[in-house]
Amino acid sequence: MNSQSTNHQTLKEYYGHILGGTKDLKTNACCSDPFSMPTHVRAILNQIDPAITDRFYGCGSPIPSALEGCRVLDLGCGTGRDSYILASLVGEQGQVIGIDMTDEQLMVATGHIPSMMEKFGFHQPNIDFRQGYIEDLQTPGIEDNSMDVVISNCVINLSPHKEEVFREIFRVLKPGGELLFSDVFAGQRIPAPLKDDPVLMGECLSGALYIEDFRRLLTGLGYPDYRLLSASPITIANQQIEEKIGNIDFQSLTVRLFKLDNLEDICEDYGQVAIYNGTVAEFPHFFQLDDHHRFINGKPMLVCGNTAAMVQDTRYGRHFTVHGDRKTHYGPFNCLPTATDNGPDCTTTGGCC
């Protein structure tokens, strides 16, 4: 049995049999705070059957905006909590596909389709759950350039072959499509002896990506600019596990990427200006692209070439007016956050700091 198969079997056992619910987790790494969700998402969460939410193991809220009519893929959907939130947001004309490798979790997700569709008032199901592995999305039938959005909630860390995961994500995304995911990241590389520990693996710690290796991985795949939406430190709250991991620091990050072929590895200045039109229904007053780009409705904002592409050449384009193009280059773009954003220091988040 190869290492990937061994890893999958360990995780199937952990999530299928050892964990009976969120209460059985040994750390707080896979416990997201529902109050960190936007109000409109919390309202949907309140409609979801408790049997689904009681076995939720996410570390964030990777639910994007402007989803009406979209095709969305949820990697590692588990019992389907986020998938059902997405199903409500895409509407009856949209589609959500959830992929998971654990049969026990998929049984819960699939079994609640009729009741959840009734709660949403949909005449036909707009959601489909499939067994599969996130390193191989071809086997469950996810075609090239077929998805508007891909999300994942604390699952990519579980894969032993993360480059394969990201290759598959960018294969299935449409040009201009969005990847939004929450996951556990580490401040240093995880030592080899810890990587195979079944508890650390199941608790989303031993597979956490070192943030700089994540940046290098994306750059190697041709996507040099990712955006950070939120970051929060993870406190393990388990003395035995804390002793195992030593001084390694972990964070829960929510990250946004786009399948765009014109992104540069640093922010470049082309004199472009972006204006948010206030037309995303959930956010009439502002649109938060990342941790230091909050677009106020109607207010012109100077942006680098990468940011201009993200709000112009994606599904968000209908909600923005962008002035200027890339015909004239003015040098590097100063994208340092202001003192009123996230502090005086710039934390690098891919191409745009």
C-alpha positions in Angstrom: 0.0 0.0 0.0 1.5 3.4 -1.0 1.8 6.4 1.3 -1.3 8.1 -0.2 -3.5 5.0 0.3 -2.2 4.6 3.9 -3.0 8.3 4.6 -6.5 8.0 3.1 -7.2 4.8 5.2 -6.0 6.5 8.4 -8.3 9.5 7.8 -11.3 7.4 6.8 -11.0 5.6 10.1 -10.6 8.8 12.0 -13.5 10.7 10.5 -15.7 7.7 9.8 -15.4 5.9 13.2 -13.2 7.6 15.8 -14.9 10.9 15.6 -18.7 10.7 16.3 -19.1 14.4 16.2 -17.4 17.8 16.8 -17.3 17.1 20.6 -14.8 14.2 20.0 -12.1 16.4 18.5 -9.0 16.5 20.7 -7.9 20.0 19.8 -9.6 23.2 18.6 -7.8 23.3 15.2 -10.9 22.1 13.3 -13.5 24.2 15.2 -14.7 27.4 13.5 -16.6 30.1 15.2 -20.1 30.5 13.5 -20.2 34.1 14.7 -17.3 34.9 12.3 -19.7 34.3 9.5 -21.5 37.1 7.7 -25.0 37.6 9.0 -26.7 36.2 5.8 -24.6 33.0 6.0 -25.5 32.5 9.7 -29.2 32.8 8.8 -28.8 29.9 6.4 -26.8 27.9 8.9 -29.7 28.1 11.3 -31.8 26.2 8.7 -29.4 23.3 8.5 -30.3 20.0 10.2 -28.4 19.4 13.4 -27.3 15.9 12.2 -25.2 17.7 9.6 -23.8 20.4 11.8 -22.9 18.1 14.7 -20.3 16.4 12.6 -18.7 19.5 11.1 -14.9 19.8 11.3 -14.0 23.1 9.6 -11.7 25.9 10.6 -13.2 28.9 8.8 -16.0 30.2 6.7 -14.9 30.1 3.0 -18.2 31.2 1.6 -17.8 33.7 -1.2 -20.3 36.3 -2.5 -22.1 36.7 -5.8 -22.9 33.0 -6.2 -26.4 33.2 -7.8 -26.5 30.7 -10.6 -22.9 29.5 -10.1 -21.5 25.9 -10.2 -19.6 25.4 -7.0 -17.4 22.4 -5.9 -16.9 21.7 -2.2 -13.7 19.7 -1.6 -13.9 17.4 1.5 -17.5 18.3 2.0 -18.0 15.9 5.0 -21.6 15.8 6.1 -22.4 18.8 3.8 -22.7 21.8 6.1 -20.9 24.2 3.7 -22.3 22.5 0.7 -25.9 23.2 1.9 -25.0 26.8 2.7 -23.7 27.1 -0.9 -26.8 25.4 -2.3 -29.0 28.1 -0.8 -26.8 30.9 -2.1 -26.5 29.6 -5.7 -30.2 29.2 -5.9 -32.3 26.6 -7.8 -30.6 27.4 -11.1 -27.1 26.9 -9.6 -25.4 23.6 -8.8 -23.2 22.4 -5.9 -21.1 19.3 -5.9 -19.6 17.9 -2.7 -16.7 15.5 -2.8 -15.6 13.4 0.1 -13.8 10.1 0.7 -15.6 9.0 3.8 -18.7 6.9 3.2 -20.1 7.5 6.7 -20.1 11.3 6.2 -21.5 11.1 2.7 -24.4 9.0 4.0 -25.4 11.8 6.3 -25.0 14.5 3.6 -26.9 12.5 1.0 -29.7 11.5 3.4 -30.6 15.1 4.1 -31.1 16.3 0.5 -34.9 16.0 0.5 -35.4 17.8 3.8 -32.9 20.6 3.0 -34.4 21.2 -0.5 -37.8 21.5 1.2 -36.4 24.0 3.7 -34.9 26.1 0.9 -38.2 25.9 -1.1 -36.5 24.2 -4.1 -38.6 22.0 -6.4 -35.5 20.1 -7.7 -32.3 19.3 -5.9 -29.4 21.5 -6.9 -26.8 19.5 -4.9 -25.0 16.3 -5.5 -22.6 14.4 -3.3 -19.9 12.1 -4.7 -17.3 9.8 -3.2 -13.8 10.7 -4.3 -10.4 12.0 -3.4 -9.4 15.7 -3.7 -6.1 14.7 -5.5 -8.2 13.1 -8.3 -11.3 14.9 -9.4 -11.5 13.2 -12.8 -12.8 9.9 -11.3 -15.9 11.5 -9.7 -16.5 13.2 -13.1 -15.5 16.8 -12.6 -14.6 18.1 -16.0 -12.0 20.6 -17.2 -13.0 24.3 -16.9 -16.4 23.4 -15.5 -16.6 25.1 -12.1 -17.2 28.8 -11.2 -16.0 28.4 -7.7 -14.1 25.8 -5.6 -14.2 25.9 -1.8 -12.6 23.8 0.9 -12.8 24.0 4.7 -9.8 22.5 6.6 -9.3 19.6 4.2 -6.3 20.4 1.9 -4.0 19.9 4.9 -5.1 16.3 5.1 -3.7 15.5 1.6 -0.2 14.0 1.4 0.1 15.4 -2.2 -1.0 19.0 -2.1 0.5 19.9 -5.5 -1.8 17.4 -7.1 -4.8 18.9 -5.2 -4.0 22.4 -6.5 -3.4 21.2 -10.0 -6.8 19.5 -10.0 -8.4 22.7 -8.6 -7.0 24.8 -11.4 -7.9 22.2 -14.0 -11.6 22.2 -13.1 -12.0 25.9 -12.5 -13.2 28.0 -15.4 -10.9 30.8 -16.6 -11.5 33.6 -14.1 -12.9 31.1 -11.5 -12.3 31.5 -7.8 -10.7 29.2 -5.2 -11.7 30.2 -1.6 -10.5 28.0 1.2 -9.8 27.9 4.9 -7.1 25.7 6.3 -4.5 25.2 9.0 -1.0 26.6 8.1 2.2 26.3 10.1 4.9 28.8 10.8 7.6 26.2 9.9 7.9 22.9 8.2 6.4 20.0 10.1 9.1 17.5 11.2 8.9 14.1 9.5 8.3 12.1 12.7 5.1 14.0 13.3 3.6 13.7 9.8 2.4 10.1 10.3 0.9 10.5 13.7 -2.8 9.5 13.2 -4.1 11.9 15.9 -2.1 14.9 14.6 -3.1 14.0 11.1 -6.8 13.7 11.9 -6.7 16.9 14.0 -5.4 18.8 10.9 -2.0 19.6 12.4 0.6 17.3 10.9 -0.3 18.0 7.3 -0.4 21.8 7.7 1.5 23.6 5.0 4.4 25.9 5.8 3.1 29.2 4.5 6.2 29.9 2.4 6.1 26.5 0.8 2.5 27.2 -0.1 3.6 30.4 -1.8 6.3 28.6 -3.7 3.9 25.8 -4.7 1.4 28.3 -6.2 4.2 30.2 -8.0 5.4 27.0 -9.6 1.9 26.3 -10.9 1.7 29.7 -12.5 -0.4 31.5 -9.8 2.0 33.9 -8.0 -0.6 36.1 -6.2 -2.9 34.8 -3.5 -4.9 37.0 -1.2 -5.4 36.6 2.5 -8.9 37.3 3.9 -8.5 36.4 7.5 -5.9 34.9 9.9 -6.3 33.7 13.5 -3.9 31.8 15.7 -4.8 28.3 16.7 -4.5 27.3 20.4 -4.3 23.6 20.7 -5.9 23.4 24.2 -4.5 19.8 24.7 -1.4 19.5 26.9 -0.4 16.1 25.5 -0.6 17.2 21.9 1.1 20.5 22.7 4.1 18.6 24.1 4.2 16.6 20.8 4.3 19.6 18.5 6.7 21.7 20.6 7.2 25.3 19.4 5.4 24.9 16.0 2.8 27.7 15.7 -0.4 27.2 13.7 -2.8 29.6 12.2 -6.2 29.3 10.5 -6.1 31.2 7.3 -8.8 31.9 4.7 -7.2 32.4 1.3 -8.6 33.6 -2.1 -7.1 32.8 -5.5 -8.3 33.2 -9.0 -7.5 31.3 -12.2 -6.1 34.2 -14.1 -3.2 33.9 -16.5 -2.0 37.5 -16.4 -1.0 37.8 -12.7 2.5 39.1 -11.9 4.7 38.1 -8.9 4.7 41.6 -7.4 2.2 44.4 -7.6 2.8 46.6 -10.7 1.4 50.0 -11.3 -0.5 50.7 -14.5 -2.5 53.7 -13.2 -5.7 51.7 -12.9 -8.7 52.7 -10.8 -11.4 50.4 -9.6 -14.9 51.4 -8.3 -17.3 49.1 -6.5 -20.8 49.6 -7.8 -22.5 48.3 -4.6 -24.4 45.6 -6.5 -23.4 42.5 -4.6 -26.7 41.9 -2.8 -25.2 40.8 0.5 -22.8 43.8 0.7 -24.3 47.0 -0.6 -21.9 49.3 1.2 -18.5 47.7 0.6 -16.8 44.7 -0.9 -13.9 43.0 0.9 -11.5 41.5 -1.6 -8.8 40.7 0.9 -7.3 41.8 4.2 -6.4 45.3 2.9 -8.6 45.9 -0.1 -12.0 47.1 1.1 -13.8 48.8 -1.8 -16.4 51.4 -0.6 -19.5 51.7 -2.8 -18.8 54.4 -5.4 -15.4 55.4 -4.1 -12.5 55.3 -6.7 -9.5 53.2 -5.5 -6.1 53.0 -7.0 -5.2 49.4 -7.6 -2.3 47.3 -9.0 -2.6 45.3 -12.2 -3.3 42.1 -10.3 -6.1 43.6 -8.2 -7.6 45.2 -11.3 -7.7 41.7 -13.0 -9.3 40.1 -9.9 -12.2 42.5 -9.9 -12.6 42.9 -13.7 -11.8 39.5 -15.3 -13.8 37.3 -12.9 -17.5 37.0 -12.1 -17.1 40.1 -9.9 -16.5 42.1 -13.0 -20.2 43.0 -13.3 -20.0 44.6 -9.9 -17.0 46.9 -10.6 -16.0 49.6 -13.0 -12.3 49.6 -13.8 -10.6 52.6 -15.5 -7.3 52.1 -17.3 -5.5 49.2 -18.8 -2.0 47.8 -18.9 -0.7 49.8 -21.9 1.5 52.1 -19.7 3.6 50.8 -16.8 4.6 53.2 -14.0 6.8 50.8 -11.9 6.0 48.8 -8.8 2.7 49.5 -7.0 2.9 50.5 -3.4 0.3 48.3 -1.8 1.3 48.7 1.8 -1.7 48.6 4.1 -2.4 51.9 5.8 -2.3 52.3 9.6 -6.1 52.0 9.6 -6.0 48.6 7.9 -4.0 45.8 9.6 -1.3 47.8 11.2 1.8 49.6 10.0 3.7 46.5 8.8 3.1 44.7 5.6 2.6 41.0 5.7 3.3 39.4 2.4 0.4 37.5 0.9 1.7 36.3 -2.4 2.2 38.9 -5.1 0.3 41.7 -3.4 1.4 42.5 0.1 
